[in-house]
């Protein structure tokens, strides 16, 4: 019964949280409406999402989320230093091709989102077969080091979480 009412429980929690953040103040009516939306939307989309992603290790996912938040903070500081103190002629932007070992589409989406959320890097394309990401870096004197860092820091952890 509970799985019919909440086919995607994490999505329901996320929808409730996002709605309350969008309202930007606590009101019981807003909370009730958020719970109604968080119940109806997953039920409506459940037929289009039959194979919902399975997070194999939720604790590692929380650790991954903390790592990403930390990396975003550090990257913000680095990008600010680059913008404020580095002359444009010393800037070395680069395109980096990151071959993927991930096979789950959800894991690839999380990796692409992680790269894009981190200031100074943007995921620009996924290969047709989903076997590589094309990433643009604001400043990458060593593109191979960037690729290796993405693979070891993010992809390896996502493999443990999703696969």
C-alpha positions as CSV (number, residue, x, y, z in Angstrom):
1,X,0.0,0.0,0.0
2,X,2.7,2.5,1.0
3,X,4.7,1.8,-2.3
4,X,1.5,2.6,-4.3
5,X,1.0,5.9,-2.5
6,X,4.7,6.8,-2.6
7,X,6.3,5.0,-5.6
8,X,9.4,7.3,-5.4
9,X,9.7,8.2,-1.7
10,X,13.0,10.2,-2.1
11,X,11.4,12.2,-4.8
12,X,8.4,12.9,-2.6
13,X,10.7,14.2,0.2
14,X,12.6,16.3,-2.3
15,X,9.5,17.8,-3.8
16,X,8.2,18.7,-0.3
17,X,11.5,20.3,0.7
18,X,11.8,22.2,-2.6
19,X,8.2,23.5,-2.3
20,X,8.8,24.7,1.2
21,X,12.0,26.4,0.2
22,X,10.3,28.1,-2.7
23,X,7.5,29.4,-0.4
24,X,10.3,30.8,1.8
25,X,8.2,30.8,5.0
26,X,6.6,28.1,7.0
27,X,2.8,27.9,6.8
28,X,0.7,24.8,7.5
29,X,-1.3,25.4,4.3
30,X,2.0,25.4,2.3
31,X,3.1,22.2,4.0
32,X,-0.2,20.4,3.3
33,X,-0.1,21.6,-0.4
34,X,3.6,20.4,-0.7
35,X,2.6,17.0,0.7
36,X,-0.3,16.8,-1.8
37,X,2.0,17.7,-4.7
38,X,4.7,15.3,-3.4
39,X,2.1,12.5,-3.4
40,X,0.4,13.2,-6.7
41,X,3.4,14.0,-8.9
42,X,5.3,10.7,-8.3
43,X,2.1,8.7,-8.8
44,X,1.6,10.4,-12.2
45,X,5.2,9.9,-13.4
46,X,5.6,6.4,-12.0
47,X,4.6,4.6,-15.3
48,X,7.3,6.6,-17.2
49,X,10.0,5.7,-14.6
50,X,9.6,2.0,-14.1
51,X,13.3,1.3,-13.2
52,X,13.9,3.8,-10.6
53,X,17.5,4.2,-9.6
54,X,18.7,2.2,-6.7
55,X,21.2,3.8,-4.4
56,X,23.2,0.8,-3.2
57,X,25.0,2.6,-0.4
58,X,23.0,5.6,1.0
59,X,25.7,6.5,3.6
60,X,28.3,6.8,0.8
61,X,25.8,8.9,-1.2
62,X,25.7,11.3,1.8
63,X,29.5,11.3,2.0
64,X,29.6,12.0,-1.8
65,X,27.2,14.9,-1.3
66,X,29.3,16.4,1.4
67,X,32.4,16.0,-0.8
68,X,30.6,17.8,-3.7
69,X,29.5,20.7,-1.4
70,X,33.1,21.0,-0.2
71,X,34.5,21.0,-3.7
72,X,32.0,23.6,-4.8
73,X,33.2,25.9,-1.9
74,X,36.8,25.4,-2.8
75,X,36.2,25.8,-6.5
76,X,34.4,29.1,-5.9
77,X,37.4,30.4,-4.1
78,X,39.7,29.2,-6.9
79,X,37.6,30.7,-9.6
80,X,37.4,34.0,-7.7
81,X,41.2,34.1,-7.5
82,X,41.5,33.3,-11.2
83,X,39.0,36.1,-12.2
84,X,40.4,38.7,-9.8
85,X,44.1,38.1,-10.0
86,X,45.1,36.1,-13.1
87,X,45.7,38.0,-16.3
88,X,43.7,36.7,-19.2
89,X,46.9,35.9,-21.2
90,X,47.9,33.3,-18.5
91,X,44.5,31.6,-18.5
92,X,44.6,28.1,-20.1
93,X,41.0,26.9,-20.9
94,X,40.8,23.3,-22.1
95,X,38.3,20.7,-23.4
96,X,38.7,17.5,-21.6
97,X,37.3,14.1,-22.8
98,X,36.4,12.0,-19.8
99,X,35.9,8.3,-20.7
100,X,33.3,6.7,-18.5
101,X,33.2,3.3,-16.7
102,X,29.7,4.1,-15.4
103,X,26.8,2.5,-17.1
104,X,23.8,3.6,-15.1
105,X,22.2,6.6,-16.7
106,X,21.4,8.1,-13.3
107,X,25.0,7.8,-12.2
108,X,26.2,9.5,-15.5
109,X,23.6,12.3,-14.9
110,X,24.8,12.8,-11.3
111,X,28.4,12.9,-12.5
112,X,27.6,15.5,-15.2
113,X,25.6,17.5,-12.7
114,X,28.5,17.4,-10.2
115,X,31.0,18.6,-12.8
116,X,28.6,21.4,-13.9
117,X,27.8,22.5,-10.3
118,X,31.5,22.9,-9.6
119,X,32.6,26.4,-10.7
120,X,35.2,26.5,-13.4
121,X,34.0,23.3,-15.2
122,X,31.0,22.5,-17.4
123,X,29.8,19.2,-18.8
124,X,29.0,20.1,-22.4
125,X,28.2,16.8,-24.1
126,X,27.7,13.1,-23.5
127,X,28.8,10.7,-26.3
128,X,26.1,8.9,-28.2
129,X,26.8,5.6,-26.4
130,X,27.1,7.3,-23.0
131,X,30.7,6.2,-22.8
132,X,32.4,9.7,-22.4
133,X,31.7,13.2,-21.2
134,X,33.1,16.4,-22.9
135,X,34.0,18.8,-20.2
136,X,35.2,22.5,-20.5
137,X,37.5,23.8,-17.9
138,X,38.1,27.5,-17.3
139,X,41.8,26.9,-16.3
140,X,43.4,23.6,-16.9
141,X,47.2,23.7,-17.4
142,X,47.2,19.9,-17.3
143,X,44.0,18.5,-18.9
144,X,45.0,14.9,-18.1
145,X,45.2,15.7,-14.4
146,X,41.7,17.1,-14.6
147,X,40.4,14.0,-16.3
148,X,42.1,11.7,-13.7
149,X,40.8,13.8,-10.8
150,X,37.2,13.6,-12.1
151,X,37.6,9.8,-12.5
152,X,39.1,9.2,-9.1
153,X,37.3,11.8,-7.1
154,X,33.8,11.4,-8.5
155,X,33.3,8.5,-10.9
156,X,34.9,5.9,-8.6
157,X,32.6,7.0,-5.7
158,X,29.5,7.0,-8.0
159,X,30.4,3.4,-9.1
160,X,30.3,2.3,-5.5
161,X,26.9,4.1,-4.9
162,X,25.0,3.1,-8.1
163,X,26.5,0.0,-9.4
